[in-house]
Every structure is written in structure tokens, then in C-alpha cells.
Amino acid sequence: MPVSAWAVTRAALLLTLFGALRFPGADVRPDVVVIYHGWYERLLTGSFPVHDVTWQYPPAAAAVFLAPALLPFLTYSHAFYLLACAADATVLAMLLRAGRAHGRDLAGAWLWVAGVAVLGPLALARYDVVVTALAVAALQAAARHPRVAGALAAIGALVKVWPVLVLAGARPGRTTRRSWGAALVTAVGVSAAFLAFTRGPFAFLTEQRQRGVEIESLGALPFHVLRLLGLWHGTSRLHYGSFEFLGPYVPTAARIALAGAVLAFCWLVWWRVRARTFSDVVLYDAAFAAVLVFVTTSRVISPQYLIWLLGLGALCLTTRSTVQRRPVLLILAACLFTVLEFPVGFGQVVRSDLPGIVVLLIRDGLLLVATVSACRRLWRSTASRPEAPPDDAASSSEADYQVAHTG
């Protein structure tokens, strides 16, 4: 049933992207048709889009934007949509496999099918589904092949940074050493190759200093409300590839968001130090919580970020021992309000109209509640437990359940 539902919903999304169906709101295709295609032509020369403020990605992202060359009989955009759909199918296959391993639990597969369908054609018109596939693959490999998991997490991080967080809950001892060691070696090796054979692979690191606060982020909500009331007279415009607030107090809000991200990282390190229970389930739960807290504290919350959370949340739901079931369901609800703010009502969000603000308040409120709940549940289920068995001890899935969580 999940496969059939996936086929029907993804066919509808592809028909929308191909122009046969109409989805309400703003057109989500220009990023692929114009921006991605422009990067593709530049990357073919062996040079990265240096001085292009819309290029904000680590060097391995180039592989995703060049991938449509594998389907030369299609237009660039059509090839990109089909490859994104293939990555989507890969995530579903991994979730079905994980569900079968934990007693044929299909909740994770259903969450992925429904969540991506709710987000609409945007999900296949951005490259985040490819990054999510790498992160899910890394988590699934972690139990038996920690070096493979580390390599996949490093590749994912060189595509879009955040997949490095999926190793946050790796078992202490040999598993952590192997996974993080493989991640470091892979990251250094791949980075060295890009530095040797391409031009400007890391230029993006120095070109994001003047970013404002993206209008869909949590930090933008006060500016929306004050603007509606006529108490703030800044502006919202396209800046660094997304609509941002620019004007008085925005730099201060950006610094506060950065401080929030730093505090989130400190909490994650403190949780890791205090945690006493580690298992495959904890690995999934910790990855979901870690990425969720960094999404919520970021000064940029693009709609496609919900794809990351859907993939990691769905993996949590492949086992009944997860403590993240309620936060994951909150993310599914947030997907509904995400599609209402973009693409359906994006004009109202840009203008800070009341309907746009209400939708944004609900979506960001759901993210905030989910974040607090996810962190609280992870801490309570792991940080006050007795010491886990040695890393090298053999354990069955049933044993993992017994030491994992009590919700």
C-alpha cells in the first residue's frame, strides 16, 4: 500500500512539474529551470559559481546539479525532477527495509509518502531529497558498518552540511571512532580532490557574511508583527537567494539566531556527555533531534528543510521503541502549514499580511514545540539511564528494544 500511494502521489507531483497540472500559489520551478541550470553550465567548465550570491553550498553539491547530464535525452529540468523522484523512491525503499527489520512496521514509510505529498511539487524541485537519502543511508549503515556510515555522512555534509549531525548518537567506543574517523578521512579526501581539480570549491564560505534574516524563520516573526502594526519600517526582498528582512535591528536578530545555534550545539554536546543509553533507536532519535534543533534555531528556514526532518522522523517511526513519535507527527502537521505559506500564500508572507503571519506563526510554533519535545524526550530516555553494555557486545534487535526507551 505505501508503494501504491507513493506511485500515485509522485505521478501527480511530476505532472505538476511537467506543466500538465496546476498547483496553487507561486511557481516552484524557476530554481531548477534558471538557477540550477545556470550552475550546471558553469560547473561543466570546472569552476564553481564564485561571486554568485545564490551559491551557498559545499562542493559536493556540484555532483547533484551535474547529475541531469546522465539523461541527455531530456531537458535539464525534466531530468532533474526524475532524478529527485528516484532519490525519493530510494528513501522509501530504505524505510520499508527498516520497517521490515523491526517487525513490519510501515509507519515510517507512510509518514514519508504522506509528508512529501503534502509539501507538494517543491519536494522534487529542490535537491534536498537527495541529501536526505544520503543521511538515511548513513543511519541505516551505522549499526553494522560504521565506517560506511561515516563516509556517507561526510559525503552528505559536503553536499549540504547538516548530515554530519546524524552521527550524534553513535555508540561510544569503537563505533564512534570508526564512524567519525571514516567521516574525517572521507571529508579530507574529497575536499582535497575538489581543491586540486576545480576552481573555487570553498568560496561560498566567505560570501555569506551579509545575510539578513529569512522571512520564514523563527527570528523573522517579530519583524512581521511589528511591520503589520506599522512599528518597523524595514523591507523584505530577494537577498542571497531567498527573501530576507533587511533594515533596523535585523543584524541583531541574526546574531541572536547564531547564538541560539551555538547554545543548541552546546546542549547536544552536553547530552552526548551525559547519555547512558545507546542503541540503533537512540541513533535515529538523536539524529532527528539534532537536525530539528538546528533547523529551528537557524536564521533561514526554507520550506525544503522539512524534507530533512521527514526523512529522519520517518526512520524513527520504523521502530516502535522511538520516543520521537509525537515530535515527528508535529513535523507532519508543520508540513501542511509550510505548503500554505509557500507556495500557496507566499505573497502574503512577503508583504507581512495577517493571513501570512498567522500561517507562519502556526508553522514555526509547531517546529518550536516539536524541538522542545524532541530534546526533552531524548534527554529523559537516555541521559539518566545506567551504563549501556560495551560497544563490542553482540545484541539482537529485541535487546536493543529493552535498553532503548520507555517513551
Buried (B, 14 or more C-beta within 10 A) or exposed (E): EBEEBBEEBBEBBBBBBBEEEEBEBBEBBEBBBEBBBBBBEBBEEEEBBEEBBBBBBBBBBBBBBEBBEEBEEBEBBBBBBBBBBEBBBBBBBBBBEBBEBBEEBBBBBBBBBBBBBBBBBBBBBBBBBBBBBBBBBBBBBBBEBBBBBBBBBBBBBBBBBBBBBBBBBBBBEEBBBBBBEBBEBBBEEBBEEBEEEBEBBEBBEEBEEEBBBBBBBBBBBBBBBBBBEEEBEBEBEEBBBBBBBBBEBBBEBBEBBBEBBEEBBEBBEEBBEEBEBBBBBBBBBBBBBBBBBBBBBBBBBBBBBBBBBBBBBBBBBBBBBBBBBBBBBBBBBBBBBBBBBBBBBBEBBBBBBEEBBBBBBBBBBBBBBBBBBBBEBBBBBBBEBEEBBEBEEEBEBEEBBEBBBEE
